[in-house]
Amino acid sequence: MQKIGMRNIKTAIAVFLCVSISKIFKMQYPFYSAIATVIAMQSSVTASFNAGKVRMLGTFVGALIGLIFSIIYPNSVILCGLGIIVIIYLCNILKLKKSVTISCIVFIAIMTNLKGENPLIYSTSRCVDTFLGIAIAVIVNYLIVPPKHIGKILFNLNQVIDNIFIMAGTITCNNEKIYPEELYNYILNLEGNLKIYTQEIRLNKKDEFEIEKIKSMLNKFHEVYHHLSFINSIDGVKQFNNRNLTSLNKLYNREMKQPIYENNDKNIIFNYHVNEIIEILNELSKISITKEDLLI
């Protein structure tokens, strides 16, 4: 049976708070704040903030145009159509394309739901409702079991390093073909989670040095991926020079032996890439980043 996710629970808590606050302050339409908080609850605090910003800007544009048009003539069919044209045009000019839909929805709500209410009060209430929902979503997402980006980063980092050692040993020591694309996907996952974390809203940035260290390691990961890919493309028998053979035996705690080294073009190219990989492996073997180093 699938477990109920934390985002699910946090969304429910945020909606509960929205409706409760709306009732306490006798807000007329808790529906709008609850909808805003559902939309703003995302997988990261930054994503929540950005989703909320899109909705808030869209609500403001829709409410402003709705206010102007409803003052001219509320419930006008013609003005409803013209208002949509104006809103889409404005959002495009202001580079708020993601806000077009919500702007139109708020505008339509104002133009069709006034029922004798004051247009200014109704429009302002929609903005207040939306702001309340967004604020609650961001606060709940930040305070209640924040997204565990650090765990994902460490998991991805270990995946990459482990795969580099395994693939390097497979292709060099065992002379077997590998699938470098798997390593490349792990590197992309690490880059993606690092990007999410560095863009996250964080009050404590004591881990900045360690994060920069991991970012610098990404260059090494890409380098070793390219070296492994090149070696993987070399067919036939390949021999290590004495230096690389000694280094690999020490690195993997093995005692590989081979016939006398032949100094041909294939082996020279092969050993160049092997040496580059060995240097990176030696660097990676000295690296130690723990969860304690990356405290939020």
C-alpha positions in Angstrom: 0.0 0.0 0.0 1.4 3.4 -1.0 2.3 5.7 1.9 0.8 9.2 2.3 3.5 11.6 1.3 4.7 14.6 3.4 3.7 17.0 0.7 0.2 15.6 0.9 0.0 16.1 4.7 1.5 19.6 4.5 -1.0 20.6 1.9 -3.8 19.4 4.1 -2.4 21.3 7.1 -2.1 24.5 5.0 -5.7 24.2 3.8 -6.9 23.6 7.4 -5.0 26.8 8.5 -6.4 28.8 5.6 -10.0 27.9 6.3 -9.5 28.3 10.0 -8.0 31.8 9.7 -10.7 32.8 7.2 -13.4 31.8 9.7 -11.7 33.5 12.6 -11.4 36.8 10.7 -14.8 36.2 9.1 -13.5 36.4 5.5 -16.3 35.8 3.1 -14.6 33.4 0.6 -12.1 31.0 2.2 -12.3 29.1 -1.1 -9.9 31.4 -2.8 -7.2 31.3 -0.1 -7.5 27.5 0.1 -7.0 27.2 -3.7 -4.0 29.5 -3.5 -2.3 27.4 -0.8 -2.9 24.1 -2.7 -1.3 25.6 -5.9 1.6 27.1 -3.9 2.5 23.9 -2.0 5.4 22.6 -4.1 8.3 20.1 -3.6 10.6 22.9 -2.4 10.2 26.2 -0.5 11.6 28.1 -3.4 9.2 26.4 -5.8 6.3 27.3 -3.4 7.4 30.9 -3.4 7.7 31.0 -7.2 4.4 29.4 -7.7 2.9 31.8 -5.2 4.5 34.7 -6.9 3.0 33.7 -10.3 -0.5 33.4 -8.7 -0.2 36.6 -6.7 0.8 38.6 -9.8 -1.9 37.0 -11.8 -4.5 37.7 -9.1 -3.4 41.4 -8.9 -3.7 41.9 -12.7 -7.0 40.1 -12.9 -8.4 42.0 -9.9 -7.2 45.4 -11.2 -8.7 44.9 -14.7 -11.8 43.4 -13.1 -12.2 46.4 -10.8 -11.9 48.9 -13.7 -14.3 47.0 -15.9 -16.8 46.2 -13.2 -17.0 49.9 -12.3 -17.8 50.7 -16.0 -20.5 48.0 -16.2 -20.6 44.9 -14.0 -21.8 41.6 -15.6 -21.4 43.0 -19.1 -21.0 40.2 -21.6 -19.1 42.4 -24.0 -16.8 43.8 -21.3 -16.1 40.2 -20.2 -14.7 39.4 -23.6 -12.8 42.6 -24.0 -11.3 42.2 -20.5 -9.9 38.8 -21.4 -8.2 40.4 -24.4 -6.7 43.2 -22.3 -5.5 40.8 -19.6 -3.7 38.4 -22.0 -2.2 41.4 -23.8 -1.0 42.9 -20.5 0.4 39.7 -19.2 2.4 39.2 -22.4 3.8 42.7 -22.3 4.7 42.3 -18.6 6.2 38.9 -19.3 3.7 37.2 -17.0 2.7 34.5 -19.4 2.4 31.9 -16.5 0.0 34.3 -14.8 -2.4 34.5 -17.7 -4.8 31.7 -16.6 -5.2 32.9 -13.0 -5.6 36.5 -14.2 -8.4 35.6 -16.4 -10.1 33.4 -13.7 -10.0 36.3 -11.2 -11.2 38.8 -13.7 -14.2 36.5 -14.6 -14.9 35.9 -10.9 -15.1 39.7 -10.3 -17.2 40.4 -13.4 -19.8 37.6 -12.8 -19.9 37.2 -9.0 -20.4 40.8 -7.7 -24.1 40.5 -7.1 -24.4 44.0 -5.8 -21.1 44.0 -3.8 -18.6 46.9 -3.9 -16.2 46.2 -6.8 -13.2 47.7 -4.9 -13.9 45.6 -1.7 -14.5 42.4 -3.8 -11.3 42.9 -5.8 -9.2 43.7 -2.8 -10.6 40.7 -1.0 -9.4 38.4 -3.8 -5.9 39.7 -3.5 -5.9 39.3 0.3 -7.3 35.8 0.1 -4.6 34.8 -2.4 -1.8 36.4 -0.4 -3.0 34.6 2.7 -3.0 31.2 1.0 0.4 31.7 -0.5 1.9 32.9 2.8 0.6 29.9 4.7 1.8 27.5 2.0 5.4 28.9 2.1 5.5 29.0 5.9 4.1 25.5 6.3 6.5 24.1 3.7 9.5 25.8 5.4 8.7 24.9 9.0 7.1 21.5 8.8 9.5 18.8 7.7 11.3 20.9 5.1 12.2 19.0 1.8 15.2 16.8 2.4 17.5 18.1 -0.4 20.6 17.2 1.6 19.8 13.5 1.8 19.2 13.4 -2.0 22.5 15.2 -2.7 24.5 12.9 -0.5 22.7 9.9 -2.0 23.4 11.1 -5.6 27.0 12.0 -4.7 27.7 8.5 -3.3 26.0 7.0 -6.4 28.3 8.9 -8.7 31.5 8.1 -6.8 30.6 4.4 -6.4 29.8 4.0 -10.0 33.0 5.8 -11.1 35.1 3.3 -9.1 33.1 0.3 -10.2 33.1 1.3 -13.9 36.8 2.3 -13.8 37.7 -1.1 -12.3 35.5 -3.0 -14.8 36.9 -1.4 -17.9 40.6 -1.3 -16.8 41.2 -4.2 -14.4 38.7 -6.6 -16.0 38.9 -5.3 -19.6 35.1 -5.4 -19.9 32.7 -3.1 -21.7 30.7 -0.7 -19.6 27.6 1.5 -20.0 28.8 5.1 -19.3 25.3 6.5 -19.9 24.3 5.1 -16.5 27.0 7.2 -14.8 26.0 10.2 -16.9 22.4 10.0 -15.6 23.6 9.8 -12.0 25.7 13.0 -12.6 22.7 14.8 -14.1 20.6 13.8 -11.1 23.2 15.2 -8.7 23.4 18.4 -10.8 19.6 18.7 -10.7 19.3 18.3 -6.9 22.3 20.7 -6.3 20.5 23.3 -8.4 17.3 22.9 -6.5 19.1 23.1 -3.2 21.2 26.2 -4.1 18.0 28.0 -5.2 16.2 27.0 -2.0 15.3 29.6 0.6 17.7 29.0 3.4 18.3 31.1 6.5 21.4 29.1 7.4 24.1 29.0 4.8 27.0 27.5 6.8 27.2 24.6 4.3 28.0 26.9 1.4 31.7 25.8 1.4 30.8 22.1 1.2 28.2 22.8 -1.6 30.9 24.6 -3.6 33.2 21.7 -3.1 30.6 19.3 -4.6 30.0 21.7 -7.5 33.8 21.6 -8.2 33.7 17.8 -8.1 31.1 17.8 -10.9 33.8 18.9 -13.4 35.9 15.9 -12.3 32.8 13.6 -12.7 32.3 14.8 -16.3 36.0 14.4 -17.0 36.1 10.8 -15.9 32.9 10.1 -17.8 34.5 11.2 -21.0 37.7 9.3 -20.3 35.7 6.1 -19.6 33.6 6.6 -22.7 36.7 7.0 -24.8 38.4 3.9 -23.4 35.1 2.0 -23.9 35.3 2.8 -27.6 38.8 1.3 -28.0 38.6 -2.3 -29.3 41.0 -5.1 -29.0 43.8 -6.0 -26.5 45.1 -3.0 -24.5 48.1 -3.0 -22.2 49.0 -0.8 -19.2 52.3 0.9 -18.9 54.2 0.1 -15.7 53.1 3.3 -13.9 49.4 2.7 -14.5 49.7 -1.0 -13.7 51.3 -0.2 -10.3 48.7 2.5 -9.6 45.7 0.3 -10.4 47.0 -2.6 -8.3 47.4 -0.2 -5.4 44.1 1.5 -5.9 42.1 -1.7 -6.2 44.3 -3.8 -4.0 45.0 -6.3 -6.8 48.0 -8.0 -8.4 47.4 -7.8 -12.1 50.1 -9.0 -14.4 50.5 -8.7 -18.1 53.0 -9.5 -20.9 55.7 -7.1 -21.8 54.3 -3.7 -22.6 54.1 -2.8 -26.4 54.6 0.9 -27.0 52.2 1.4 -29.9 49.7 4.2 -30.7 46.7 2.3 -29.2 48.4 1.6 -25.9 49.7 5.2 -25.6 46.3 6.7 -26.1 44.8 4.0 -23.8 47.3 4.7 -21.0 46.8 8.5 -21.3 43.1 8.1 -20.4 43.8 5.5 -17.8 46.3 7.8 -16.1 43.7 10.7 -16.1 41.1 8.4 -14.5 43.6 7.2 -11.9 44.4 10.7 -10.8 40.7 11.6 -10.4 40.1 8.3 -8.5 42.9 9.2 -6.1 41.4 12.6 -5.5 37.9 11.1 -5.0 39.3 8.5 -2.5 40.4 11.4 -0.2 37.1 13.2 -0.2 34.7 12.8 2.7 31.5 14.8 2.9 29.0 13.8 5.5 25.5 14.9 6.4 27.0 16.8 9.4 29.0 18.9 6.9 25.8 19.9 5.1 23.5 21.1 7.9 20.6 23.3 6.7 
